[in-house]
Amino acid sequence: MRGIGLISGERNVEKEDKNDKWHRVERSSGRFLRRFRLPENAKVDQVKASMENGVLTVTVPKEEVKKPDVKAIEISG
């Protein structure tokens, strides 16, 4: 394998609900860490990441793998 990808982050969310009779606040926070193997043909220097509407998109371009030439062989008999 060519390398290991590593994504880490932290989130802090607070949700508040209230009316005339009650008041509630929920807090959620935490850190995360994800590791993943990159394929051998990954272009590590061209990896890009973007976040939109809470969705993280990681783009890992890959080099084209040259397929071996296929040669037909006649079989007699």
C-alpha positions in Angstrom: 0.0 0.0 0.0 1.1 3.5 -0.7 -0.1 5.3 2.4 -2.6 5.8 5.1 -5.3 8.4 5.1 -6.2 10.1 8.3 -9.2 12.3 9.0 -9.8 13.9 12.4 -12.2 16.5 13.6 -14.3 17.8 16.5 -17.9 18.7 16.8 -19.9 20.7 19.3 -23.7 20.8 19.0 -26.2 22.5 21.2 -30.0 22.1 20.8 -32.4 24.2 22.8 -36.1 23.7 23.2 -38.4 25.7 25.4 -42.0 26.7 25.9 -44.1 28.3 28.8 -43.7 25.1 30.9 -40.2 23.8 30.3 -36.8 24.6 29.0 -34.4 21.9 27.7 -30.8 22.1 26.4 -29.0 19.2 24.9 -25.2 19.4 24.3 -23.2 16.9 22.3 -19.5 17.2 21.7 -16.7 14.8 20.8 -13.7 14.2 18.7 -13.3 11.6 16.0 -10.4 10.0 14.1 -10.7 7.8 11.1 -7.8 6.0 9.3 -8.0 4.2 6.0 -5.6 2.7 3.6 -5.0 4.3 0.2 -4.6 2.2 -2.9 -1.2 1.7 -4.4 -2.0 3.9 -7.3 -3.3 6.9 -5.2 -1.9 10.3 -6.1 -1.2 11.3 -2.4 -0.1 14.8 -3.3 -3.4 15.5 -5.0 -5.9 14.4 -2.3 -8.6 17.0 -1.7 -11.4 17.4 0.9 -14.5 19.6 1.1 -17.4 19.9 3.4 -20.9 20.9 2.5 -24.0 20.7 4.7 -22.2 18.5 7.2 -21.0 16.0 4.6 -17.2 15.5 4.2 -16.1 14.5 0.7 -12.6 13.2 0.2 -11.3 12.9 -3.3 -8.3 10.6 -3.9 -7.2 10.7 -7.6 -5.6 7.5 -8.8 -2.9 6.9 -11.5 -4.1 4.8 -14.4 -2.9 1.3 -13.9 -1.4 -0.1 -17.1 -3.0 -3.4 -18.0 -0.7 -6.1 -19.4 -0.9 -6.7 -23.1 -3.1 -9.7 -24.0 -1.8 -11.9 -26.8 -3.9 -14.7 -28.4 -2.0 -18.0 -28.8 -3.2 -20.5 -31.2 -3.4 -24.1 -29.9 -3.1 -26.9 -32.5 -4.1 -30.4 -32.0 
